[in-house]
Amino acid sequence: AAAAVRGLARGRGSRMCAAAGSEPGARTRFAPSPTGSLHVGGARTALYSWLWARQNGGQFLLRVEDTDTARSTRESEDEVLADLAWLGLVHDEGPTAGGPNGPYRQSERMQGGLYQELAQKLLDSGAAYRCFCTPEELDAKRAAAEAAGENPQYDGTWRDADPAEVQRRLDAGEPYTVRFRVPDGKVVGIDDAVRGRVEWDVQATVGDFILLRSGGMPVYNFCVAVDDADMKVSTVIRAEEHLTNTVRQVLILEALGFPLPRFAHLSLVLGEDRSKLSKRHGATSVNQFRQQGYLPQAMLNYLCLLGWNDSTDQEIYSVDELAAAFSLDRVTKSPAVFDLKKLNWINGQHLRALAEEERAALVGRHLAEAGVAMAADSPFSLSASRMVAEKIELVNDASPLVRDALAYPLADSLASSGAQKLADELRRVGGALVAAHREGVLPDGASPDFEAEWKSAVKSFGKELGLKGKSLFMPLRLAVTGRMAGPDVGAQLQLLALAPDGAKCESVPLDARMAQLEAALADMPVPVEA
């Protein structure tokens, strides 16, 4: 452990980076606790850290803070790593990538004795001291302070204890904690890249805080400060809820003679009711959004806009564009509201921007998993992808649209007020359609020239019946699909023609549709001429 500090600068003064602008060679980190799924707020923090490192030609580190043994699990760690990989936020150093500053799991780092060694260094320098107060004594002090309306922080009982008494207790094997000795009158200040200048009156804020618990276990803030210095992290980007932790971490770094990193504390992500985003607002974890059919590039695009803009009206970005445009000085201090409708719109833009083959692969895989298509890469799945391309915002939107296209709810639709207004046109258009089908002159949906043939057939219907525009297209849609709205009618006919060999769900073939249509037309009352 003696060599674990790895030659970091030992100057007593603090080194602060500029509040804005570039930072060549920036080293950033994301340090999740593996106690559950990756929250979208954490994903945004990871994204900003990854972007800042990429933009500055630096390194993005992943450090797993798994010292909460009661809640941390390797399964949760695997989930977080999988979510980051799905988003494309690949770390340069970390548990799976390795690197010269490992180990990258805090539990493994503890085994090397680094924290105990540095706590001893603070004891030797007088920056820390041993406290032999029992839990019962501390509880009594806390209760007394609260009863007096005072800040319930440690009162410094052992701060200036007689060294002989300390040694006597050590020799007796009494348990103790190691506390940081906060300098009298100390004010800690940082130039936060997002929030500007932030200062704390330390004694009024934290008092003498614990570094090592009685069993020798280092506390969170001691571990974080040491790990950031040991891993040479130059910029710490994290949520604003960690702002109060900064006081302790700065004191520890200064006392050990380590340079301070640059800090950037991000505002919270809120739900639409402006409370902190939580499960009651719906999906909040990256894995949930992945399962719902969102694209990773769309998630990154939207998450980046939750608190950042490049001062333009641009809203759709590729990952490369984000890496080129991102800047910490454009991150806002105001909380960001998670707008699901905006995310859906952005996802739809990215989905439609995909090459047809890539989009078809995603849609096809979803249709196969949803039990709609027999195979992901069949002609049926490709046809379905083309049909829904302009209608979907999420990949998962495809399956209900395809199921609807294969069904034929004519009877239900005819009962609607909208269909009843089309009765006269439907009688004429439907009759012509049934006749054309009976005569075998309707275009075959499986024909390679179907699109042109269908357009020609529709044009002929309109000319023959003297109808055009909505008077032609609305009753034609209702007669062919059994619905008043939906994807392109011709695209639905193409899909229907491929259904026998490609659909796994129920479908109503064209013959059955025309039989139902003919029966429905026969049951329609004949208008009485004036």
Backbone torsions as a table, in degrees:
resi	resn	phi	psi	omega
1	ALA	NA	-20.9	-175.2
2	ALA	-60.6	-31.0	-178.1
3	ALA	-94.4	7.8	-170.7
4	ALA	-71.7	-17.9	-178.2
5	VAL	-76.7	-13.5	168.9
6	ARG	53.6	43.6	168.2
7	GLY	69.1	28.0	177.5
8	LEU	-68.0	156.8	-179.9
9	ALA	-58.5	139.6	-176.7
10	ARG	-111.0	10.3	-179.1
11	GLY	-60.5	141.4	-176.2
12	ARG	-73.6	-25.4	-179.7
13	GLY	-77.4	158.2	178.5
14	SER	-91.2	149.3	179.4
15	ARG	-115.2	118.7	-179.8
16	MET	-110.3	139.6	174.5
17	CYS	-80.7	165.3	177.1
18	ALA	-61.8	152.8	-176.2
19	ALA	-74.1	-17.4	-178.9
20	ALA	-150.3	179.6	177.3
21	GLY	87.4	-170.8	-175.2
22	SER	-80.8	166.5	178.7
23	GLU	-145.8	79.0	-175.6
24	PRO	-52.3	131.8	178.4
25	GLY	75.2	20.6	-176.8
26	ALA	-54.9	137.1	174.0
27	ARG	-114.1	114.6	-179.9
28	THR	-114.3	167.2	179.9
29	ARG	-144.6	153.2	168.1
30	PHE	-122.0	127.9	-171.9
31	ALA	-126.8	76.3	-178.4
32	PRO	-76.6	153.1	170.1
33	SER	-98.4	121.9	-174.6
34	PRO	-78.8	67.2	-179.0
35	THR	-115.3	10.9	-179.2
36	GLY	170.3	-167.1	-178.6
37	SER	-75.3	162.6	179.0
38	LEU	-75.8	114.4	178.9
39	HIS	-73.8	151.7	-179.0
40	VAL	-63.4	-28.7	175.4
41	GLY	-65.2	-41.4	175.5
42	GLY	-66.1	-37.2	178.2
43	ALA	-63.3	-38.7	177.2
44	ARG	-64.4	-42.0	177.5
45	THR	-59.8	-45.4	178.7
46	ALA	-62.0	-41.5	-179.5
47	LEU	-62.5	-48.8	-179.7
48	TYR	-60.5	-40.3	179.1
49	SER	-65.1	-42.5	179.6
50	TRP	-64.7	-43.9	-179.8
51	LEU	-63.6	-42.7	-177.9
52	TRP	-64.8	-39.8	177.7
53	ALA	-66.3	-43.9	-178.5
54	ARG	-63.7	-44.3	-176.9
55	GLN	-63.4	-29.8	-175.0
56	ASN	-104.1	12.9	178.0
57	GLY	64.2	32.1	-177.0
58	GLY	-106.5	-150.1	-177.8
59	GLN	-128.6	143.1	176.7
60	PHE	-108.9	119.6	-176.5
61	LEU	-104.5	147.0	172.5
62	LEU	-117.8	122.4	178.6
63	ARG	-123.7	125.6	-178.1
64	VAL	-93.1	117.4	-178.7
65	GLU	-96.3	86.3	-169.9
66	ASP	-110.9	31.5	-176.7
67	THR	-81.3	-10.8	174.2
68	ASP	-79.9	83.3	-172.7
69	THR	-64.3	-23.8	-179.3
70	ALA	-73.1	-26.5	-174.8
71	ARG	-118.0	-24.3	-176.7
72	SER	-76.5	136.7	177.4
73	THR	-137.0	152.7	176.9
74	ARG	-68.1	-29.3	177.6
75	GLU	-63.2	-42.7	177.9
76	SER	-65.4	-39.5	177.3
77	GLU	-60.2	-44.2	179.3
78	ASP	-61.9	-38.2	179.0
79	GLU	-64.6	-44.7	179.6
80	VAL	-62.6	-44.6	178.9
81	LEU	-61.9	-40.5	179.3
82	ALA	-65.5	-40.1	179.0
83	ASP	-64.5	-43.7	178.7
84	LEU	-63.9	-39.9	178.8
85	ALA	-65.1	-41.2	178.7
86	TRP	-61.6	-38.8	178.1
87	LEU	-72.5	-16.0	-178.1
88	GLY	87.1	13.5	-179.9
89	LEU	-89.3	75.5	-175.6
90	VAL	-79.9	130.2	-178.9
91	HIS	-88.6	148.0	178.5
92	ASP	-83.0	-31.4	175.4
93	GLU	-135.1	141.6	-180.0
94	GLY	166.4	-171.8	-175.5
95	PRO	-58.8	-36.5	-178.7
96	THR	-96.4	-29.3	-178.7
97	ALA	-86.0	-20.9	-175.4
98	GLY	74.9	-161.3	179.1
99	GLY	141.0	169.3	-174.0
100	PRO	-79.1	-5.5	-174.6
101	ASN	-115.1	20.6	-179.0
102	GLY	-78.2	-179.4	0.7
103	PRO	-71.1	161.3	-173.0
104	TYR	-108.3	9.7	168.6
105	ARG	-108.4	128.9	-175.8
106	GLN	-60.3	-35.3	179.4
107	SER	-61.6	-36.3	179.2
108	GLU	-74.9	-31.8	179.1
109	ARG	-67.5	-32.5	-179.5
110	MET	-63.5	-30.7	-176.4
111	GLN	-67.2	-19.3	-178.8
112	GLY	-84.8	-9.7	177.5
113	GLY	80.5	11.8	-177.6
114	LEU	-60.5	-45.3	-175.3
115	TYR	-66.8	-40.3	178.8
116	GLN	-65.2	-38.0	179.7
117	GLU	-63.5	-43.2	-178.5
118	LEU	-75.0	-29.8	173.7
119	ALA	-64.0	-39.4	177.7
120	GLN	-64.8	-37.0	177.8
121	LYS	-62.2	-40.3	178.3
122	LEU	-68.1	-36.7	175.8
123	LEU	-63.4	-44.3	-177.8
124	ASP	-64.6	-33.7	-178.0
125	SER	-84.7	-8.5	-177.5
126	GLY	86.7	2.1	179.0
127	ALA	-78.0	-9.7	178.4
128	ALA	-143.1	163.8	179.5
129	TYR	-150.1	163.9	179.5
130	ARG	-88.8	139.5	179.3
131	CYS	-122.3	123.3	-177.0
132	PHE	-102.4	14.6	178.7
133	CYS	-62.6	136.0	177.4
134	THR	-80.7	160.7	176.4
135	PRO	-55.3	-37.1	-180.0
136	GLU	-66.4	-40.3	178.4
137	GLU	-64.9	-41.1	179.7
138	LEU	-65.9	-39.3	177.6
139	ASP	-62.3	-40.6	179.9
140	ALA	-66.1	-41.7	177.6
141	LYS	-62.2	-42.5	-179.3
142	ARG	-64.2	-44.2	-179.5
143	ALA	-64.2	-40.3	179.8
144	ALA	-64.5	-41.5	179.4
145	ALA	-64.9	-42.8	179.8
146	GLU	-65.7	-38.6	178.7
147	ALA	-64.8	-31.4	179.4
148	ALA	-87.1	1.3	-179.7
149	GLY	73.0	24.7	-178.6
150	GLU	-104.3	163.9	177.7
151	ASN	-66.5	119.4	-174.6
152	PRO	-78.4	61.3	176.5
153	GLN	-105.2	165.5	-175.7
154	TYR	-58.0	137.3	-174.6
155	ASP	-90.0	3.2	175.1
156	GLY	79.1	26.0	-178.2
157	THR	-51.4	-43.7	-176.3
158	TRP	-101.6	9.0	-176.7
159	ARG	-60.6	-42.8	-178.5
160	ASP	-122.6	40.6	-177.1
161	ALA	-68.0	155.2	176.9
162	ASP	-62.8	124.0	179.7
163	PRO	-54.9	-33.2	179.8
164	ALA	-66.3	-38.0	178.9
165	GLU	-68.7	-38.7	177.0
166	VAL	-60.7	-46.0	-178.4
167	GLN	-65.3	-38.6	179.0
168	ARG	-60.0	-41.9	-179.6
169	ARG	-69.9	-36.7	176.7
170	LEU	-63.0	-44.9	-179.9
171	ASP	-63.2	-29.5	179.8
172	ALA	-81.6	-5.4	178.2
173	GLY	76.0	23.7	180.0
174	GLU	-72.9	141.3	179.5
175	PRO	-70.3	149.1	179.6
176	TYR	-148.9	159.5	170.7
177	THR	-107.1	161.6	173.5
178	VAL	-106.5	122.6	-178.9
179	ARG	-111.5	147.8	175.7
180	PHE	-81.3	135.0	179.7
181	ARG	-89.5	102.3	-179.1
182	VAL	-72.0	124.1	-179.2
183	PRO	-61.3	141.6	178.6
184	ASP	-60.3	133.3	176.5
185	GLY	71.1	11.3	-175.6
186	LYS	-68.4	133.1	172.3
187	VAL	-119.3	125.4	177.3
188	VAL	-101.3	132.2	177.8
189	GLY	-134.9	143.1	174.6
190	ILE	-131.7	153.1	172.0
191	ASP	-100.9	89.3	-175.8
192	ASP	-71.4	133.9	-176.6
193	ALA	-64.5	-22.1	179.6
194	VAL	-103.6	-41.1	-169.3
195	ARG	-102.3	-3.9	-178.3
196	GLY	77.9	-152.3	-176.4
197	ARG	-73.9	127.2	177.6
198	VAL	-129.9	131.1	-178.5
199	GLU	-131.2	152.4	178.7
200	TRP	-134.6	138.3	166.1
201	ASP	-82.3	105.9	-167.4
202	VAL	-63.8	-47.4	-177.3
203	GLN	-62.3	-34.5	178.9
204	ALA	-77.6	-18.4	-174.3
205	THR	-96.6	-49.0	-171.0
206	VAL	-124.9	-29.1	-174.0
207	GLY	68.0	-170.7	-179.9
208	ASP	-75.9	110.1	-172.4
209	PHE	-100.1	161.1	-176.3
210	ILE	-80.7	138.3	173.2
211	LEU	-103.6	-47.7	178.1
212	LEU	-122.2	132.8	175.2
213	ARG	-75.2	174.7	-173.2
214	SER	-62.0	-25.3	177.8
215	GLY	-87.9	3.5	-179.0
216	GLY	91.6	1.7	-179.3
217	MET	-76.5	123.2	178.8
218	PRO	-71.0	146.7	179.2
219	VAL	-83.9	166.2	-174.1
220	TYR	-53.0	-52.8	-173.2
221	ASN	-65.7	-31.8	177.1
222	PHE	-67.7	-45.6	178.8
223	CYS	-59.8	-47.0	-176.7
224	VAL	-62.2	-47.5	-179.0
225	ALA	-61.3	-46.4	-179.9
226	VAL	-64.2	-44.9	-177.6
227	ASP	-64.1	-42.4	179.5
228	ASP	-61.7	-40.5	178.6
229	ALA	-69.9	-43.6	-177.3
230	ASP	-64.5	-32.5	-179.2
231	MET	-93.0	4.6	175.9
232	LYS	59.6	38.9	176.7
233	VAL	-70.4	126.5	-177.2
234	SER	-97.5	-25.1	180.0
235	THR	-136.5	123.2	178.5
236	VAL	-104.3	109.6	177.7
237	ILE	-107.6	122.4	-176.2
238	ARG	-158.5	175.4	-177.3
239	ALA	-72.3	153.8	-177.2
240	GLU	-63.6	-19.6	178.8
241	GLU	-65.4	-14.7	176.9
242	HIS	-91.5	1.0	-176.1
243	LEU	-60.4	-40.2	-179.8
244	THR	-67.8	-24.9	177.0
245	ASN	-69.2	-22.2	-175.4
246	THR	-61.2	-34.6	-179.3
247	VAL	-56.0	-53.7	-178.1
248	ARG	-63.4	-42.0	-176.4
249	GLN	-66.3	-39.1	177.2
250	VAL	-64.7	-43.1	178.5
251	LEU	-59.9	-43.4	-179.4
252	ILE	-64.1	-46.0	-178.3
253	LEU	-63.6	-42.9	179.7
254	GLU	-64.7	-41.9	-178.5
255	ALA	-65.9	-30.2	178.9
256	LEU	-87.5	-5.8	178.7
257	GLY	79.6	19.9	179.5
258	PHE	-91.8	147.7	176.5
259	PRO	-67.4	148.1	177.4
260	LEU	-82.5	140.9	172.5
261	PRO	-77.2	169.7	169.8
262	ARG	-80.3	139.6	179.3
263	PHE	-111.3	143.0	174.5
264	ALA	-141.0	107.5	-176.6
265	HIS	-101.7	118.1	-174.2
266	LEU	-87.4	142.1	177.2
267	SER	-67.0	161.1	-178.2
268	LEU	-68.6	157.1	170.2
269	VAL	-97.5	124.8	-175.5
270	LEU	-107.5	157.2	170.7
271	GLY	-78.5	175.4	-177.1
272	GLU	-65.9	-18.7	175.3
273	ASP	-88.0	7.6	176.5
274	ARG	66.9	21.4	167.4
275	SER	-98.8	164.1	-177.3
276	LYS	-57.7	132.9	-177.2
277	LEU	-59.2	124.6	-177.7
278	SER	-144.8	179.7	-176.0
279	LYS	-58.9	-28.0	-178.1
280	ARG	-69.4	-13.1	176.1
281	HIS	-87.5	-1.2	-177.6
282	GLY	111.4	-148.0	-179.2
283	ALA	-63.1	132.7	177.7
284	THR	-132.4	-11.5	-178.9
285	SER	-101.4	151.5	-179.3
286	VAL	-59.2	-40.7	-178.1
287	ASN	-63.6	-35.9	177.5
288	GLN	-62.9	-43.0	179.2
289	PHE	-67.6	-36.7	176.9
290	ARG	-61.7	-45.2	-178.8
291	GLN	-66.7	-25.0	179.9
292	GLN	-84.4	-0.9	173.8
293	GLY	98.5	17.2	176.8
294	TYR	-79.7	152.6	178.3
295	LEU	-90.4	141.9	179.8
296	PRO	-60.6	-39.2	-179.3
297	GLN	-67.1	-30.8	176.3
298	ALA	-72.1	-39.6	177.3
299	MET	-60.9	-44.9	179.5
300	LEU	-62.4	-43.9	178.8
301	ASN	-56.5	-50.7	-176.2
302	TYR	-69.2	-44.5	-179.2
303	LEU	-60.1	-36.7	179.5
304	CYS	-65.0	-34.2	-179.7
305	LEU	-76.6	-8.1	177.1
306	LEU	-79.9	73.3	179.0
307	GLY	117.3	1.8	179.5
308	TRP	-141.2	146.6	167.8
309	ASN	-151.6	160.2	-177.3
310	ASP	-101.0	21.0	177.7
311	SER	72.5	10.7	175.3
312	THR	-111.9	179.4	177.6
313	ASP	-90.8	2.3	-178.5
314	GLN	-64.6	137.2	179.2
315	GLU	-124.5	-22.1	-179.8
316	ILE	-105.2	121.2	-178.0
317	TYR	-130.0	143.0	165.9
318	SER	-81.0	167.7	179.2
319	VAL	-62.9	-39.6	178.9
320	ASP	-63.9	-37.8	178.6
321	GLU	-66.5	-38.1	177.1
322	LEU	-63.6	-44.2	-179.2
323	ALA	-61.7	-33.5	-179.2
324	ALA	-79.0	-32.4	-172.5
325	ALA	-94.6	-22.9	-170.5
326	PHE	-63.4	141.9	176.6
327	SER	-152.3	136.0	179.7
328	LEU	-65.2	-28.4	-178.4
329	ASP	-76.3	-2.4	174.1
330	ARG	-104.7	7.8	176.2
331	VAL	-84.1	129.8	-175.3
332	THR	-86.8	152.4	177.1
333	LYS	-80.5	-17.2	-176.1
334	SER	-75.0	145.1	176.8
335	PRO	-60.8	149.0	179.3
336	ALA	-102.9	137.0	179.8
337	VAL	-99.3	125.8	-179.4
338	PHE	-76.8	113.4	-176.2
339	ASP	-109.1	103.3	-175.7
340	LEU	-63.9	-35.8	179.2
341	LYS	-63.1	-39.6	178.5
342	LYS	-66.8	-42.1	177.1
343	LEU	-60.4	-44.1	179.5
344	ASN	-61.1	-42.5	179.8
345	TRP	-63.2	-45.2	179.4
346	ILE	-62.6	-41.0	179.2
347	ASN	-62.3	-41.4	178.1
348	GLY	-61.5	-38.6	178.2
349	GLN	-63.4	-43.8	179.4
350	HIS	-68.6	-36.4	-179.3
351	LEU	-64.4	-42.7	-179.1
352	ARG	-74.8	-19.1	179.0
353	ALA	-81.7	-10.5	179.5
354	LEU	-68.3	152.3	170.6
355	ALA	-61.7	147.7	-175.4
356	GLU	-55.7	-39.5	-178.6
357	GLU	-64.5	-40.0	-179.4
358	GLU	-68.5	-43.2	178.7
359	ARG	-65.1	-40.7	179.9
360	ALA	-63.7	-36.3	178.7
361	ALA	-65.0	-41.7	179.4
362	LEU	-67.1	-47.3	-179.3
363	VAL	-65.4	-42.8	-179.3
364	GLY	-62.1	-42.5	178.7
365	ARG	-63.1	-41.5	178.0
366	HIS	-63.6	-43.5	-178.7
367	LEU	-64.0	-37.7	178.1
368	ALA	-67.5	-42.6	179.8
369	GLU	-67.7	-29.2	-178.4
370	ALA	-85.8	0.2	179.3
371	GLY	75.0	23.8	179.6
372	VAL	-98.0	-38.9	-178.9
373	ALA	-114.9	147.5	177.9
374	MET	-70.6	-33.6	-178.1
375	ALA	-143.4	150.9	-177.7
376	ALA	-73.3	-29.3	-172.9
377	ASP	-111.8	29.6	-178.4
378	SER	-87.0	162.8	172.7
379	PRO	-56.1	-35.9	178.1
380	PHE	-61.0	-46.1	-179.2
381	SER	-66.2	-38.5	177.3
382	LEU	-63.8	-43.7	178.3
383	SER	-62.1	-41.3	178.7
384	ALA	-62.8	-41.9	179.6
385	SER	-61.8	-42.5	178.3
386	ARG	-64.8	-39.1	-177.8
387	MET	-64.5	-40.5	-172.9
388	VAL	-93.6	-4.6	-170.3
389	ALA	-51.2	-43.1	-176.6
390	GLU	-88.7	-1.6	-174.3
391	LYS	-106.2	-18.8	-171.0
392	ILE	-104.5	148.6	171.2
393	GLU	-106.4	-28.1	176.9
394	LEU	-121.3	149.8	175.4
395	VAL	-55.8	-39.0	-177.6
396	ASN	-68.8	-11.7	175.4
397	ASP	-70.9	-15.9	-172.6
398	ALA	-68.7	-42.1	-172.9
399	SER	-62.3	-43.8	177.6
400	PRO	-65.1	-34.3	178.2
401	LEU	-65.9	-39.5	179.7
402	VAL	-69.8	-42.9	176.8
403	ARG	-59.4	-42.2	178.4
404	ASP	-62.7	-39.9	-178.7
405	ALA	-66.8	-28.9	-178.5
406	LEU	-86.3	-17.7	177.6
407	ALA	-87.5	172.1	-178.6
408	TYR	-146.1	77.3	-176.2
409	PRO	-84.7	51.8	-174.9
410	LEU	-60.1	-45.8	-176.0
411	ALA	-59.4	-44.8	179.3
412	ASP	-63.8	-42.0	-178.4
413	SER	-66.4	-37.0	-179.3
414	LEU	-64.5	-23.0	179.9
415	ALA	-79.2	-10.2	-178.3
416	SER	-78.7	154.9	-179.6
417	SER	-64.7	-34.6	-180.0
418	GLY	-63.7	-41.5	179.6
419	ALA	-69.2	-36.0	-179.3
420	GLN	-63.5	-30.3	177.2
421	LYS	-70.6	-18.6	-179.5
422	LEU	-98.2	11.5	-171.4
423	ALA	-54.6	-48.2	-177.2
424	ASP	-63.2	-48.5	-179.8
425	GLU	-65.0	-39.2	-179.7
426	LEU	-63.3	-39.1	179.9
427	ARG	-60.7	-42.3	-177.8
428	ARG	-74.1	-49.8	-178.1
429	VAL	-67.0	-44.2	-180.0
430	GLY	-62.3	-40.4	178.3
431	GLY	-62.6	-41.8	179.0
432	ALA	-66.4	-37.5	-179.2
433	LEU	-66.8	-44.7	179.1
434	VAL	-61.8	-42.5	179.8
435	ALA	-63.2	-43.2	-179.9
436	ALA	-63.9	-38.6	179.0
437	HIS	-67.7	-41.3	-179.6
438	ARG	-63.8	-34.9	-179.0
439	GLU	-83.3	-7.2	177.3
440	GLY	76.5	24.1	-177.6
441	VAL	-104.1	-0.2	175.4
442	LEU	-70.7	139.6	179.6
443	PRO	-59.8	146.2	178.2
444	ASP	-83.3	122.5	-178.3
445	GLY	-61.3	-19.5	-179.9
446	ALA	-88.8	-3.7	-178.7
447	SER	-70.1	140.3	177.9
448	PRO	-65.0	-20.8	179.8
449	ASP	-104.4	22.4	-172.5
450	PHE	-59.6	-43.1	-175.7
451	GLU	-55.9	-48.7	179.6
452	ALA	-66.6	-39.7	-178.9
453	GLU	-66.4	-38.4	179.5
454	TRP	-68.3	-43.0	177.4
455	LYS	-59.8	-40.9	178.1
456	SER	-64.8	-40.6	179.8
457	ALA	-64.9	-42.6	179.5
458	VAL	-63.5	-41.5	178.5
459	LYS	-62.6	-38.7	179.0
460	SER	-66.9	-41.1	176.4
461	PHE	-57.4	-47.2	-178.2
462	GLY	-61.8	-42.6	-179.4
463	LYS	-66.9	-42.7	-178.8
464	GLU	-64.9	-38.4	-175.2
465	LEU	-95.3	-9.1	-178.4
466	GLY	71.0	33.1	-179.2
467	LEU	-120.7	152.4	175.6
468	LYS	-155.1	170.2	179.0
469	GLY	60.0	-142.0	-177.5
470	LYS	-62.8	-30.5	-179.7
471	SER	-63.5	-23.2	177.2
472	LEU	-98.9	-48.5	-170.8
473	PHE	-71.7	-37.5	-178.6
474	MET	-66.3	-50.3	178.1
475	PRO	-66.1	-30.9	178.1
476	LEU	-65.6	-43.3	177.2
477	ARG	-60.0	-47.5	-178.2
478	LEU	-62.0	-40.9	-177.9
479	ALA	-68.4	-38.7	-176.1
480	VAL	-81.3	-43.8	-171.6
481	THR	-103.4	-16.3	-176.8
482	GLY	77.1	9.8	-178.2
483	ARG	-132.8	160.0	179.4
484	MET	-88.8	-13.6	-178.1
485	ALA	-150.5	163.5	178.4
486	GLY	150.3	-170.9	178.3
487	PRO	-63.9	173.9	179.5
488	ASP	-51.3	133.7	-175.6
489	VAL	-63.0	-43.3	179.7
490	GLY	-61.9	-40.2	178.5
491	ALA	-63.9	-35.6	177.7
492	GLN	-67.6	-37.2	177.7
493	LEU	-66.8	-37.6	176.6
494	GLN	-63.0	-43.0	178.9
495	LEU	-63.9	-42.2	-178.6
496	LEU	-61.0	-37.3	-179.6
497	ALA	-66.9	-26.7	-179.2
498	LEU	-93.1	-6.8	-175.1
499	ALA	-61.4	-39.6	-177.2
500	PRO	-56.5	-35.4	-178.5
501	ASP	-101.0	-8.6	-173.2
502	GLY	-124.6	-23.2	-176.3
503	ALA	-86.6	138.6	176.4
504	LYS	-99.2	-19.5	179.5
505	CYS	-96.3	172.6	-177.7
506	GLU	-67.4	143.0	176.2
507	SER	-140.6	152.2	177.8
508	VAL	-106.3	109.5	-176.5
509	PRO	-67.6	167.0	-175.7
510	LEU	-61.5	-40.3	179.2
511	ASP	-57.0	-46.2	-179.4
512	ALA	-66.3	-35.7	179.1
513	ARG	-64.7	-44.6	-178.2
514	MET	-67.8	-32.7	176.7
515	ALA	-66.6	-44.1	177.9
516	GLN	-63.8	-41.0	-180.0
517	LEU	-63.0	-44.8	-179.3
518	GLU	-62.4	-40.8	179.0
519	ALA	-66.6	-39.5	179.7
520	ALA	-65.9	-39.7	179.2
521	LEU	-65.1	-36.9	179.2
522	ALA	-66.5	-30.0	-178.9
523	ASP	-84.5	-11.8	-179.0
524	MET	-71.8	135.7	179.4
525	PRO	-62.9	139.0	178.7
526	VAL	-78.3	127.2	-178.8
527	PRO	-63.2	138.9	178.7
528	VAL	-87.4	123.7	-178.7
529	GLU	-74.6	142.3	-179.2
530	ALA	-70.5	NA	NA
